[in-house]
Amino acid sequence: MNVRNFLLGTILVALIAGVVPLGWSIQTGEMNGKIASRVLSETANGGSTEALVVLTQQADLGAASTFNTKLDKGNFVVNTLRTVAARTQGPILSLLQQRGVPYQSFYIVNMIKVTGDRNLMEELAAREDVARIDANPTIHNALPGVEGSDSTFQTLGVEWNIQRVKAPNVWALGYHGEGRVVSGADTGVQWDHPALKSHYRGWDGHTVNHDYNWHDASPDHSPVPIDPNSHGTFTASEMVGDDGLGNQVGVAPGAKWIACRNMDAGGNGTPARYTECFQFLIAPYPVNGDPSQGDPSKAPDSINNSWTCPPSEGCSTYTLQSIVDAVRAAGIFPAMAASNYGPGCSTIQEPPAIYASSVDVAALDSSNNIASFSSRGPVIADGSHRTKPDLSAPGVNIRGAVPGNGYSSGWSGTSMAAPHVAGGVALLWQVKPNLVGNVTQTQLTMERAAQHFLVQSVANCGGPAGLQNNTFGFGLLNLLQAVQ
């Protein structure tokens, strides 16, 4: 008897008894709700689609907090995740290989991307080792774009936004982020831009090696860092950019950077690409290599993130949460743009910004006013009512590097604000090595040092005045206060 007939028989027996088991669908025979509605619609009438098969057993990373060093945390997290995936994915992978079904295996969350029809989805959903089958939609991120080019040379020196978060005050103490590594999961990076080349971990001053420093999860799979969009280059420059010629656009010019491309030229990504980049960043591997070669010792200190994954378009809230939780457990600081759906309350509404494990950053203008577009809390999308954002940083009329060796002014968005925090981690961890890998204590240090704002608008979205509120979070990032 095949699986489908067995399931239908089970339901018929239940109907005769006058009871339909909770969670079962009479129409299809699969677990009700186990297959995402988008997958069902895309496989209707003989259709085929990509889907994400999330396994029932997931790794328990709770013990990661007992390790003292970032390296030990990273090794534990990656090894635990790999062990669970290797132990549990075998039967499904064998089935897929026998059928000739295209697939991609992940371990950062125990999940397999498959391409198939309704029959395959129902067969997989009927398995006890499968928790659910998520959709893998193409998501368009409305990222800020180039507002216009300006002169290569900037006579003003350090950009106003870099001064605002007190980064130059930390430089004056002798700290520029040396020895630390930041990263971005974005549209890519022009690695040899004058503001970025000397800061790229793959460049030693003479030769370039992209192994462990670059991965392209987009359909292009470029072996060399590229950025046909501009956004990723711009945000990377906010973290570390300095060309030595007067363009001081980055918070931590002494730090190195690596990157993963998870969006195409149009700013389009998928949950699978987002997952692939996070997996690369917790354990980087060589160009044209595979995750089994990943080395946690080459993981960055922070990840800057600007994309969102709307559940309304088919993204799974819970799968992405497991991934961000794993990043944080590995001792990597997750700096997230709060998103640009303001000014209404509860507009922080999409993963990954809604998560407690994400450190959300709101956008301020040059007068420290909250940007009208900056999303506010509390988070109600998951029923948590948690207070968000966590911090604020400049995010209106920002200047940075863009592909073509140039610079551009006038960029605005919370994705311009978050790199200040991701880069700030490099300064803070250089000054306070005891914080390296301790994301929670690092976040608390930044929050306690932030410049709090008491404004009338706080009452509109709630939150205790003077502490964290749903407009500014704990307030403006103050790196000098944090290092002191």
One Martini backbone bead per residue (centre of mass of N, CA, C, O) as a GRO file, in nm:
protein
  484
    1MET     BB    1   0.096   0.036   0.024
    2ASN     BB    2   0.073   0.353  -0.016
    3VAL     BB    3   0.080   0.647   0.147
    4ARG     BB    4  -0.181   0.775   0.041
    5ASN     BB    5  -0.373   0.531   0.093
    6PHE     BB    6  -0.320   0.514   0.393
    7LEU     BB    7  -0.422   0.796   0.468
    8LEU     BB    8  -0.707   0.763   0.354
    9GLY     BB    9  -0.778   0.519   0.530
   10THR     BB   10  -0.753   0.662   0.800
   11ILE     BB   11  -0.979   0.869   0.747
   12LEU     BB   12  -1.211   0.668   0.697
   13VAL     BB   13  -1.203   0.543   0.975
   14ALA     BB   14  -1.260   0.811   1.122
   15LEU     BB   15  -1.535   0.866   0.990
   16ILE     BB   16  -1.677   0.614   1.092
   17ALA     BB   17  -1.617   0.710   1.398
   18GLY     BB   18  -1.659   1.042   1.388
   19VAL     BB   19  -1.344   1.112   1.340
   20VAL     BB   20  -1.101   1.370   1.283
   21PRO     BB   21  -0.798   1.417   1.290
   22LEU     BB   22  -0.599   1.646   1.400
   23GLY     BB   23  -0.460   1.809   1.110
   24TRP     BB   24  -0.635   1.683   0.879
   25SER     BB   25  -0.687   1.628   0.526
   26ILE     BB   26  -0.932   1.517   0.318
   27GLN     BB   27  -0.846   1.619   0.030
   28THR     BB   28  -0.511   1.524   0.044
   29GLY     BB   29  -0.368   1.372   0.313
   30GLU     BB   30  -0.224   1.592   0.453
   31MET     BB   31  -0.101   1.790   0.665
   32ASN     BB   32  -0.246   2.043   0.806
   33GLY     BB   33  -0.015   2.302   0.737
   34LYS     BB   34   0.256   2.160   0.638
   35ILE     BB   35   0.187   2.300   0.375
   36ALA     BB   36   0.229   2.563   0.213
   37SER     BB   37   0.015   2.752   0.036
   38ARG     BB   38   0.213   2.828  -0.191
   39VAL     BB   39   0.289   2.538  -0.267
   40LEU     BB   40   0.006   2.446  -0.341
   41SER     BB   41  -0.046   2.657  -0.568
   42GLU     BB   42   0.222   2.585  -0.740
   43THR     BB   43   0.116   2.261  -0.759
   44ALA     BB   44  -0.112   2.306  -0.925
   45ASN     BB   45  -0.193   2.151  -1.212
   46GLY     BB   46   0.114   2.021  -1.230
   47GLY     BB   47   0.301   2.180  -1.074
   48SER     BB   48   0.622   2.337  -0.998
   49THR     BB   49   0.858   2.378  -0.714
   50GLU     BB   50   1.010   2.542  -0.467
   51ALA     BB   51   1.121   2.400  -0.148
   52LEU     BB   52   1.124   2.377   0.221
   53VAL     BB   53   1.249   2.113   0.413
   54VAL     BB   54   1.162   2.075   0.746
   55LEU     BB   55   1.283   1.923   1.007
   56THR     BB   56   1.206   1.805   1.314
   57GLN     BB   57   1.498   1.797   1.383
   58GLN     BB   58   1.675   2.017   1.600
   59ALA     BB   59   1.913   2.196   1.726
   60ASP     BB   60   2.077   2.232   2.041
   61LEU     BB   61   2.230   2.557   2.148
   62GLY     BB   62   2.238   2.623   2.459
   63ALA     BB   63   2.551   2.555   2.529
   64ALA     BB   64   2.702   2.799   2.400
   65SER     BB   65   2.700   2.991   2.661
   66THR     BB   66   2.938   2.816   2.813
   67PHE     BB   67   3.132   2.950   2.632
   68ASN     BB   68   3.401   3.186   2.620
   69THR     BB   69   3.464   3.175   2.318
   70LYS     BB   70   3.407   3.233   1.995
   71LEU     BB   71   3.536   2.977   1.877
   72ASP     BB   72   3.390   2.774   2.059
   73LYS     BB   73   3.108   2.855   1.975
   74GLY     BB   74   3.138   2.805   1.671
   75ASN     BB   75   3.217   2.507   1.684
   76PHE     BB   76   2.970   2.405   1.834
   77VAL     BB   77   2.750   2.500   1.643
   78VAL     BB   78   2.847   2.371   1.378
   79ASN     BB   79   2.876   2.078   1.479
   80THR     BB   80   2.585   2.042   1.575
   81LEU     BB   81   2.441   2.104   1.312
   82ARG     BB   82   2.583   1.888   1.137
   83THR     BB   83   2.508   1.637   1.301
   84VAL     BB   84   2.202   1.653   1.271
   85ALA     BB   85   2.190   1.655   0.963
   86ALA     BB   86   2.348   1.388   0.912
   87ARG     BB   87   2.151   1.201   1.085
   88THR     BB   88   1.855   1.296   0.931
   89GLN     BB   89   1.881   1.330   0.599
   90GLY     BB   90   1.939   1.062   0.451
   91PRO     BB   91   1.657   0.941   0.362
   92ILE     BB   92   1.576   1.186   0.188
   93LEU     BB   93   1.821   1.199   0.000
   94SER     BB   94   1.783   0.918  -0.120
   95LEU     BB   95   1.511   0.970  -0.246
   96LEU     BB   96   1.598   1.208  -0.427
   97GLN     BB   97   1.819   1.057  -0.583
   98GLN     BB   98   1.637   0.831  -0.703
   99ARG     BB   99   1.445   1.059  -0.850
  100GLY     BB  100   1.609   1.318  -0.947
  101VAL     BB  101   1.599   1.547  -0.732
  102PRO     BB  102   1.647   1.859  -0.673
  103TYR     BB  103   1.897   1.978  -0.429
  104GLN     BB  104   1.957   2.145  -0.097
  105SER     BB  105   2.165   2.139   0.176
  106PHE     BB  106   2.123   2.217   0.524
  107TYR     BB  107   2.240   2.322   0.874
  108ILE     BB  108   2.161   2.591   1.017
  109VAL     BB  109   1.912   2.447   0.919
  110ASN     BB  110   1.713   2.167   0.907
  111MET     BB  111   1.733   2.159   0.552
  112ILE     BB  112   1.562   2.117   0.222
  113LYS     BB  113   1.592   2.188  -0.107
  114VAL     BB  114   1.327   2.156  -0.347
  115THR     BB  115   1.208   2.014  -0.667
  116GLY     BB  116   0.846   1.989  -0.724
  117ASP     BB  117   0.552   1.831  -0.686
  118ARG     BB  118   0.275   1.740  -0.520
  119ASN     BB  119   0.353   1.447  -0.465
  120LEU     BB  120   0.617   1.510  -0.322
  121MET     BB  121   0.507   1.692  -0.098
  122GLU     BB  122   0.315   1.478   0.026
  123GLU     BB  123   0.527   1.264   0.085
  124LEU     BB  124   0.699   1.439   0.276
  125ALA     BB  125   0.469   1.530   0.475
  126ALA     BB  126   0.413   1.224   0.577
  127ARG     BB  127   0.661   1.247   0.737
  128GLU     BB  128   0.795   1.245   1.057
  129ASP     BB  129   1.077   1.404   0.973
  130VAL     BB  130   0.863   1.630   0.889
  131ALA     BB  131   0.741   1.941   0.978
  132ARG     BB  132   0.771   2.119   0.702
  133ILE     BB  133   0.670   2.317   0.404
  134ASP     BB  134   0.822   2.570   0.257
  135ALA     BB  135   0.863   2.844   0.093
  136ASN     BB  136   1.055   3.006  -0.205
  137PRO     BB  137   1.042   3.310  -0.252
  138THR     BB  138   1.057   3.599  -0.434
  139ILE     BB  139   1.216   3.891  -0.301
  140HIS     BB  140   1.154   4.236  -0.292
  141ASN     BB  141   1.385   4.492  -0.224
  142ALA     BB  142   1.349   4.834  -0.133
  143LEU     BB  143   1.625   4.974  -0.195
  144PRO     BB  144   1.835   5.197  -0.179
  145GLY     BB  145   1.968   5.436  -0.405
  146VAL     BB  146   2.117   5.621  -0.627
  147GLU     BB  147   2.127   5.984  -0.606
  148GLY     BB  148   2.429   6.060  -0.675
  149SER     BB  149   2.716   6.187  -0.767
  150ASP     BB  150   3.047   6.272  -0.652
  151SER     BB  151   3.323   6.355  -0.536
  152THR     BB  152   3.610   6.193  -0.454
  153PHE     BB  153   3.662   6.445  -0.289
  154GLN     BB  154   3.658   6.534   0.069
  155THR     BB  155   3.698   6.821   0.259
  156LEU     BB  156   3.550   6.735   0.540
  157GLY     BB  157   3.615   6.437   0.580
  158VAL     BB  158   3.444   6.328   0.815
  159GLU     BB  159   3.152   6.214   0.837
  160TRP     BB  160   2.880   6.304   1.017
  161ASN     BB  161   2.784   6.014   1.101
  162ILE     BB  162   3.055   5.925   1.223
  163GLN     BB  163   3.064   6.150   1.436
  164ARG     BB  164   2.789   6.095   1.581
  165VAL     BB  165   2.904   5.800   1.699
  166LYS     BB  166   3.215   5.858   1.796
  167ALA     BB  167   3.451   5.729   1.631
  168PRO     BB  168   3.690   5.940   1.637
  169ASN     BB  169   3.725   5.918   1.949
  170VAL     BB  170   3.836   5.627   1.930
  171TRP     BB  171   4.073   5.677   1.741
  172ALA     BB  172   4.221   5.872   1.943
  173LEU     BB  173   4.289   5.606   2.128
  174GLY     BB  174   4.391   5.381   1.890
  175TYR     BB  175   4.111   5.281   1.752
  176HIS     BB  176   3.994   5.098   1.428
  177GLY     BB  177   3.956   4.761   1.430
  178GLU     BB  178   4.187   4.594   1.468
  179GLY     BB  179   4.141   4.240   1.417
  180ARG     BB  180   3.866   4.275   1.284
  181VAL     BB  181   3.541   4.143   1.145
  182VAL     BB  182   3.325   4.217   0.889
  183SER     BB  183   2.982   4.196   0.742
  184GLY     BB  184   2.778   4.117   0.444
  185ALA     BB  185   2.428   4.065   0.342
  186ASP     BB  186   2.386   4.132  -0.004
  187THR     BB  187   2.458   4.266  -0.335
  188GLY     BB  188   2.751   4.310  -0.276
  189VAL     BB  189   3.102   4.390  -0.387
  190GLN     BB  190   3.352   4.619  -0.458
  191TRP     BB  191   3.658   4.525  -0.362
  192ASP     BB  192   3.845   4.758  -0.533
  193HIS     BB  193   3.766   4.989  -0.390
  194PRO     BB  194   3.937   5.243  -0.244
  195ALA     BB  195   3.762   5.216   0.033
  196LEU     BB  196   3.811   4.869   0.044
  197LYS     BB  197   4.065   4.710  -0.043
  198SER     BB  198   4.251   4.737   0.223
  199HIS     BB  199   3.998   4.588   0.395
  200TYR     BB  200   4.027   4.323   0.262
  201ARG     BB  201   4.094   4.000   0.353
  202GLY     BB  202   4.190   3.908   0.049
  203TRP     BB  203   4.407   4.144   0.087
  204ASP     BB  204   4.781   4.184   0.114
  205GLY     BB  205   4.894   4.414  -0.112
  206HIS     BB  206   4.938   4.202  -0.377
  207THR     BB  207   4.715   3.980  -0.335
  208VAL     BB  208   4.426   3.777  -0.417
  209ASN     BB  209   4.177   3.601  -0.194
  210HIS     BB  210   3.844   3.466  -0.188
  211ASP     BB  211   3.879   3.262   0.011
  212TYR     BB  212   3.655   3.291   0.282
  213ASN     BB  213   3.544   3.602   0.169
  214TRP     BB  214   3.345   3.484  -0.064
  215HIS     BB  215   2.988   3.471  -0.166
  216ASP     BB  216   2.752   3.354  -0.425
  217ALA     BB  217   2.392   3.298  -0.402
  218SER     BB  218   2.334   3.374  -0.666
  219PRO     BB  219   2.289   3.290  -0.999
  220ASP     BB  220   2.585   3.387  -1.077
  221HIS     BB  221   2.830   3.281  -0.908
  222SER     BB  222   3.062   3.467  -0.837
  223PRO     BB  223   3.416   3.444  -0.779
  224VAL     BB  224   3.385   3.757  -0.767
  225PRO     BB  225   3.339   4.048  -0.631
  226ILE     BB  226   3.015   4.193  -0.675
  227ASP     BB  227   2.792   4.498  -0.770
  228PRO     BB  228   2.502   4.569  -0.957
  229ASN     BB  229   2.359   4.777  -0.740
  230SER     BB  230   2.537   4.921  -0.456
  231HIS     BB  231   2.443   4.861  -0.162
  232GLY     BB  232   2.677   4.678  -0.054
  233THR     BB  233   2.905   4.884  -0.091
  234PHE     BB  234   2.791   5.106   0.086
  235THR     BB  235   2.766   4.946   0.359
  236ALA     BB  236   3.063   4.863   0.375
  237SER     BB  237   3.172   5.159   0.388
  238GLU     BB  238   3.037   5.226   0.665
  239MET     BB  239   3.222   5.027   0.825
  240VAL     BB  240   3.541   5.076   0.661
  241GLY     BB  241   3.567   5.334   0.493
  242ASP     BB  242   3.897   5.429   0.342
  243ASP     BB  243   4.121   5.590   0.099
  244GLY     BB  244   4.334   5.821   0.211
  245LEU     BB  245   4.186   6.100   0.055
  246GLY     BB  246   3.919   6.194   0.254
  247ASN     BB  247   3.728   5.931   0.257
  248GLN     BB  248   3.545   5.908   0.559
  249VAL     BB  249   3.283   5.651   0.578
  250GLY     BB  250   3.386   5.477   0.828
  251VAL     BB  251   3.395   5.340   1.150
  252ALA     BB  252   3.623   5.083   1.086
  253PRO     BB  253   3.923   5.122   0.916
  254GLY     BB  254   4.085   4.867   1.061
  255ALA     BB  255   3.904   4.670   0.948
  256LYS     BB  256   3.770   4.386   0.810
  257TRP     BB  257   3.616   4.229   0.514
  258ILE     BB  258   3.325   4.041   0.424
  259ALA     BB  259   3.106   3.850   0.186
  260CYS     BB  260   2.754   3.804   0.084
  261ARG     BB  261   2.543   3.719  -0.186
  262ASN     BB  262   2.161   3.744  -0.176
  263MET     BB  263   2.128   3.949  -0.421
  264ASP     BB  264   2.039   4.094  -0.693
  265ALA     BB  265   2.030   4.369  -0.896
  266GLY     BB  266   1.711   4.412  -0.789
  267GLY     BB  267   1.687   4.298  -0.481
  268ASN     BB  268   1.659   3.983  -0.504
  269GLY     BB  269   1.537   3.718  -0.296
  270THR     BB  270   1.569   3.423  -0.087
  271PRO     BB  271   1.557   3.210   0.169
  272ALA     BB  272   1.788   3.031   0.058
  273ARG     BB  273   1.996   3.260   0.022
  274TYR     BB  274   1.996   3.363   0.309
  275THR     BB  275   2.087   3.093   0.429
  276GLU     BB  276   2.352   3.056   0.271
  277CYS     BB  277   2.492   3.308   0.390
  278PHE     BB  278   2.483   3.241   0.687
  279GLN     BB  279   2.636   2.975   0.655
  280PHE     BB  280   2.895   3.102   0.545
  281LEU     BB  281   2.950   3.305   0.790
  282ILE     BB  282   2.986   3.080   1.020
  283ALA     BB  283   3.151   2.903   0.771
  284PRO     BB  284   3.377   2.956   0.569
  285TYR     BB  285   3.452   2.900   0.216
  286PRO     BB  286   3.552   2.829  -0.075
  287VAL     BB  287   3.558   2.889  -0.386
  288ASN     BB  288   3.371   2.631  -0.513
  289GLY     BB  289   3.278   2.513  -0.268
  290ASP     BB  290   3.164   2.378   0.050
  291PRO     BB  291   3.025   2.354   0.366
  292SER     BB  292   3.226   2.122   0.462
  293GLN     BB  293   3.472   2.354   0.447
  294GLY     BB  294   3.401   2.505   0.684
  295ASP     BB  295   3.536   2.784   0.898
  296PRO     BB  296   3.480   2.924   1.206
  297SER     BB  297   3.755   3.093   1.232
  298LYS     BB  298   3.642   3.282   0.968
  299ALA     BB  299   3.444   3.436   1.113
  300PRO     BB  300   3.278   3.700   1.185
  301ASP     BB  301   3.166   3.947   1.416
  302SER     BB  302   2.965   4.071   1.197
  303ILE     BB  303   2.627   4.134   1.062
  304ASN     BB  304   2.490   4.297   0.791
  305ASN     BB  305   2.132   4.384   0.754
  306SER     BB  306   1.853   4.472   0.501
  307TRP     BB  307   1.651   4.254   0.481
  308THR     BB  308   1.333   4.105   0.409
  309CYS     BB  309   1.065   3.846   0.499
  310PRO     BB  310   0.753   3.816   0.402
  311PRO     BB  311   0.485   3.626   0.492
  312SER     BB  312   0.289   3.736   0.267
  313GLU     BB  313   0.508   3.592   0.047
  314GLY     BB  314   0.602   3.302   0.211
  315CYS     BB  315   0.755   3.335   0.460
  316SER     BB  316   0.925   3.194   0.733
  317THR     BB  317   0.950   3.270   1.057
  318TYR     BB  318   1.092   3.016   1.202
  319THR     BB  319   1.336   2.952   1.026
  320LEU     BB  320   1.484   3.229   1.051
  321GLN     BB  321   1.511   3.225   1.357
  322SER     BB  322   1.705   2.985   1.381
  323ILE     BB  323   1.934   3.130   1.227
  324VAL     BB  324   1.977   3.379   1.407
  325ASP     BB  325   2.026   3.219   1.664
  326ALA     BB  326   2.285   3.081   1.556
  327VAL     BB  327   2.454   3.329   1.509
  328ARG     BB  328   2.452   3.424   1.803
  329ALA     BB  329   2.561   3.158   1.933
  330ALA     BB  330   2.843   3.200   1.762
  331GLY     BB  331   2.928   3.514   1.829
  332ILE     BB  332   2.749   3.688   1.627
  333PHE     BB  333   2.659   4.004   1.525
  334PRO     BB  334   2.313   4.110   1.456
  335ALA     BB  335   2.262   4.362   1.227
  336MET     BB  336   1.944   4.532   1.184
  337ALA     BB  337   1.721   4.656   0.994
  338ALA     BB  338   1.405   4.788   1.083
  339SER     BB  339   1.284   4.926   0.847
  340ASN     BB  340   1.052   5.115   0.594
  341TYR     BB  341   0.726   5.157   0.741
  342GLY     BB  342   0.688   5.422   0.830
  343PRO     BB  343   0.540   5.589   1.118
  344GLY     BB  344   0.407   5.361   1.234
  345CYS     BB  345   0.306   5.140   1.444
  346SER     BB  346   0.409   4.818   1.413
  347THR     BB  347   0.636   4.816   1.151
  348ILE     BB  348   0.781   4.585   1.285
  349GLN     BB  349   0.688   4.289   1.073
  350GLU     BB  350   0.960   4.141   0.975
  351PRO     BB  351   1.176   3.932   0.885
  352PRO     BB  352   1.437   3.964   1.122
  353ALA     BB  353   1.344   4.217   1.305
  354ILE     BB  354   1.138   4.069   1.516
  355TYR     BB  355   1.362   3.951   1.675
  356ALA     BB  356   1.530   3.909   1.970
  357SER     BB  357   1.817   3.831   1.827
  358SER     BB  358   1.792   4.098   1.702
  359VAL     BB  359   1.959   4.412   1.612
  360ASP     BB  360   1.789   4.697   1.589
  361VAL     BB  361   1.793   4.982   1.350
  362ALA     BB  362   1.737   5.309   1.348
  363ALA     BB  363   1.661   5.628   1.188
  364LEU     BB  364   1.847   5.932   1.160
  365ASP     BB  365   1.904   6.254   1.149
  366SER     BB  366   2.104   6.543   1.187
  367SER     BB  367   1.885   6.617   1.441
  368ASN     BB  368   1.778   6.342   1.579
  369ASN     BB  369   1.550   6.255   1.410
  370ILE     BB  370   1.315   6.058   1.323
  371ALA     BB  371   1.242   5.887   1.062
  372SER     BB  372   0.956   5.846   0.889
  373PHE     BB  373   1.040   5.546   0.775
  374SER     BB  374   1.094   5.436   1.046
  375SER     BB  375   1.040   5.171   1.219
  376ARG     BB  376   0.813   5.048   1.465
  377GLY     BB  377   0.684   4.969   1.755
  378PRO     BB  378   0.551   4.706   1.845
  379VAL     BB  379   0.558   4.363   1.818
  380ILE     BB  380   0.270   4.186   1.657
  381ALA     BB  381   0.316   3.962   1.439
  382ASP     BB  382   0.392   3.738   1.691
  383GLY     BB  383   0.255   3.840   1.976
  384SER     BB  384   0.483   3.976   2.173
  385HIS     BB  385   0.524   4.297   2.217
  386ARG     BB  386   0.798   4.385   2.156
  387THR     BB  387   1.055   4.595   2.194
  388LYS     BB  388   1.112   4.822   1.922
  389PRO     BB  389   1.395   4.900   1.883
  390ASP     BB  390   1.737   4.913   2.004
  391LEU     BB  391   1.864   5.127   1.802
  392SER     BB  392   2.037   5.422   1.680
  393ALA     BB  393   2.113   5.586   1.357
  394PRO     BB  394   2.225   5.716   1.092
  395GLY     BB  395   1.980   5.744   0.783
  396VAL     BB  396   2.016   6.043   0.650
  397ASN     BB  397   2.198   6.157   0.417
  398ILE     BB  398   2.420   5.953   0.300
  399ARG     BB  399   2.769   5.878   0.250
  400GLY     BB  400   2.923   5.666  -0.013
  401ALA     BB  401   3.016   5.392  -0.173
  402VAL     BB  402   3.041   5.308  -0.528
  403PRO     BB  403   3.046   5.174  -0.807
  404GLY     BB  404   3.334   5.302  -0.989
  405ASN     BB  405   3.504   5.457  -0.755
  406GLY     BB  406   3.279   5.609  -0.607
  407TYR     BB  407   3.035   5.848  -0.484
  408SER     BB  408   2.740   5.894  -0.265
  409SER     BB  409   2.459   6.088  -0.196
  410GLY     BB  410   2.143   6.068  -0.019
  411TRP     BB  411   2.107   5.826   0.161
  412SER     BB  412   1.809   5.637   0.275
  413GLY     BB  413   1.784   5.427   0.568
  414THR     BB  414   1.813   5.164   0.784
  415SER     BB  415   2.055   5.049   0.606
  416MET     BB  416   2.234   5.303   0.699
  417ALA     BB  417   2.234   5.245   1.015
  418ALA     BB  418   2.340   4.951   1.081
  419PRO     BB  419   2.655   4.977   1.011
  420HIS     BB  420   2.736   5.129   1.267
  421VAL     BB  421   2.703   4.877   1.449
  422ALA     BB  422   2.874   4.665   1.299
  423GLY     BB  423   3.132   4.846   1.315
  424GLY     BB  424   3.128   4.903   1.625
  425VAL     BB  425   3.209   4.621   1.715
  426ALA     BB  426   3.508   4.643   1.632
  427LEU     BB  427   3.583   4.862   1.834
  428LEU     BB  428   3.482   4.729   2.096
  429TRP     BB  429   3.650   4.456   2.067
  430GLN     BB  430   3.926   4.590   2.070
  431VAL     BB  431   3.903   4.729   2.351
  432LYS     BB  432   3.708   4.465   2.450
  433PRO     BB  433   3.797   4.138   2.445
  434ASN     BB  434   3.584   4.023   2.657
  435LEU     BB  435   3.340   4.061   2.431
  436VAL     BB  436   3.414   3.847   2.248
  437GLY     BB  437   3.118   3.669   2.156
  438ASN     BB  438   2.938   3.861   2.348
  439VAL     BB  439   2.643   3.970   2.249
  440THR     BB  440   2.477   4.052   2.496
  441GLN     BB  441   2.690   4.241   2.630
  442THR     BB  442   2.728   4.422   2.386
  443GLN     BB  443   2.439   4.523   2.366
  444LEU     BB  444   2.424   4.642   2.652
  445THR     BB  445   2.654   4.844   2.618
  446MET     BB  446   2.525   5.007   2.388
  447GLU     BB  447   2.258   5.078   2.533
  448ARG     BB  448   2.378   5.223   2.787
  449ALA     BB  449   2.545   5.438   2.596
  450ALA     BB  450   2.316   5.565   2.483
  451GLN     BB  451   2.130   5.830   2.352
  452HIS     BB  452   1.866   5.949   2.498
  453PHE     BB  453   1.511   6.008   2.423
  454LEU     BB  454   1.274   6.277   2.500
  455VAL     BB  455   0.967   6.236   2.336
  456GLN     BB  456   0.647   6.257   2.230
  457SER     BB  457   0.646   6.011   2.026
  458VAL     BB  458   0.670   5.781   2.232
  459ALA     BB  459   0.368   5.770   2.319
  460ASN     BB  460   0.256   5.655   2.049
  461CYS     BB  461   0.433   5.359   2.089
  462GLY     BB  462   0.571   5.342   2.346
  463GLY     BB  463   0.750   5.314   2.621
  464PRO     BB  464   0.987   5.394   2.837
  465ALA     BB  465   1.105   5.674   2.929
  466GLY     BB  466   1.469   5.658   2.897
  467LEU     BB  467   1.454   5.397   2.764
  468GLN     BB  468   1.308   5.176   2.592
  469ASN     BB  469   1.161   5.237   2.278
  470ASN     BB  470   0.946   5.236   1.976
  471THR     BB  471   1.150   5.445   1.819
  472PHE     BB  472   1.476   5.445   1.939
  473GLY     BB  473   1.503   5.277   2.168
  474PHE     BB  474   1.792   5.359   2.345
  475GLY     BB  475   1.933   5.510   2.104
  476LEU     BB  476   2.216   5.665   2.025
  477LEU     BB  477   2.502   5.578   1.916
  478ASN     BB  478   2.795   5.551   2.155
  479LEU     BB  479   3.121   5.460   2.128
  480LEU     BB  480   3.271   5.604   2.351
  481GLN     BB  481   3.095   5.513   2.586
  482ALA     BB  482   3.125   5.208   2.533
  483VAL     BB  483   3.445   5.192   2.573
  484GLN     BB  484   3.422   5.327   2.874
   0.00000   0.00000   0.00000
